Amino acid sequence: MKKRTFGLTAALVLCAAALGGMPAAPALAANAPIKCHLTYELAGWSAIYQHATGSGHVVCDNGERRAVTLSVHGGGLTAGKFRVTGKGDISNVYGIHDVFGSYAQGGASAGVVNSGTAQVLTKGTVSITLTGTGQGVNLGVALDKFDIEPAK
């Protein structure tokens, strides 16, 4: 009888250890992509070279949030001065840390006084769809680098 009890106890301990090593269902869900959302303000100028800086907030569907700084540097056939306030949807990220970095941006713009903008930025498989409204004068075609960094 003691051998049988010892054998059952050992089997139960082994099963419990095996189950303890398995990831729970919520841990598997953490590997699924989430969406993050950006609200921002940018101000800048362009005269062949384009430069803009700003700030914003990123909030992810998993509850992560962070204040961010934004900068745009690039060049092309552009001229103007502008201020833009907008929103962005960031897709194919697994956490807020995937949002930070440099994105490729290209586009054409034309606006006088009040204007609107919509752009798609990419960084590998991560993409951001930006929309915004602004004021100023801007005209041209440019290729830019759009940086998002954690605020200090």
N, C-alpha and C positions, 0 to 999 in steps of 0.2 A: 504494500500500500504506500509506503514511504517513497519508493522509486516512482510510482505513478504520480503522486502529488508533486514530487520534485520535477518530473518531466513536464507536467502541465504548467507548473510555475515557470520553468525555463522557457517554454513555448510562449506563454503570455508576455514574459519580459522581452523576448525577441520580437514579437509582434508589436509591442508598444514602442520599442526602439525603432523599428522600421517605420511605423506610422509617424513617429516624432521627427524623423528625417525628411518626410515628404512635405513639400510646400503646401500651404493652405490655398484655397481658391482665391482669396483677395490678393495674394502675392502674385498669382498668375495674371490677374487683371492689371497689375502695375506694369506689365510688359506691353500693354496695349497703348497705342498712341493717344494722346490727349490734345485738346485745343487750348490755346492761350489767347488772350485778348489784350491789345495795346491801345491806350489812349495817349495822345502826344500833342506837343506844340513844337514847331520848328520855325526858325527865322534865319534868313540868309540872303546872300547876294550872288550874282554871277556876272562875269565879264570874261568870257572864254573859260576861265576857271570858275568852278562853282563851289561854294562853301556854305554850309548851314549847320547850326547846332540847336539843340533843344533838350527837352526832358519829357518824361512820361511815366506811366505805370503799366506793368504787366501783371495780369491776373489769370491764372490757369484754372481749368476745370477741376483739378485735383486739390484746389485750395491754396496752392503756392502763390505768393505775390511778391513783387519787388519794384521799387522805384528804379528808373533807368535813365541814363543819359544817351542822347542820340547825336550822331554827327554824320554829315554828308560831305564827301570830297570827290571832285571829279572834274571833267572838262568836256568841252564840245563847243558848238556854235551857239552860245547862250548870252543873254544880257538881261539884267533885271534885279529887283529887290523884292522880297516876299516874306510873308508870315502865314503859316498854315497851322490849323488845328484840326485834328482828325482822330480816326480809329483804325485799328488793324486787327485782322484775324490771322493767327499763326497756327499752321497745321503741321501734322506729322512730327510732333515732339513728344518726348517721354518724360520730361520734367522741365522746370523753368531754366535749368542750366543749358538746355539745348537752344534756347532763344538767343543767348548772348553770342556775339561774333559779328563778322562782316558779311553783308549780303550784296549781290550784284543787282544794280538798278540801271535801267535804260529807259529813255522815253523822250517824248516831245511835249512841249508845253507852250501855251499861249494864253495870256490872261492880262486884263487891265482892271484895276481896282478890285472887284470881287470876282473870284474864280473858284472852280472846283477841280479836284484831281483824283485820279484812281490809278494805282500801280500795283504790279505784282513783283515781289522781290524773292530771290532764291539764294539758299546757302545749302548746297548738297541736296538732300531730300526735303529739307525744311523750306516752307514757303510762307510769305506774308502777303496778304492782300490789304493794301492801304487805301483808305478813302479820306478825303479832307476838303475843307473849304478854307479859303484864305483871302488875303488882301495884298495888293502890290502890283507890280508890273513885271512880267517875266515872258520871255520869248526865246525859243531855241530848241535844240536837240542836244542831249548830253548822255554820257555814260558815267555812272557814279558808283562809289562804294558807300554803302549805308551801314553804319556801325551802331550796334546796340550793346551797351555795357551796363553792369550794375552801378547804381549811383553810389558815391562814396559818402 
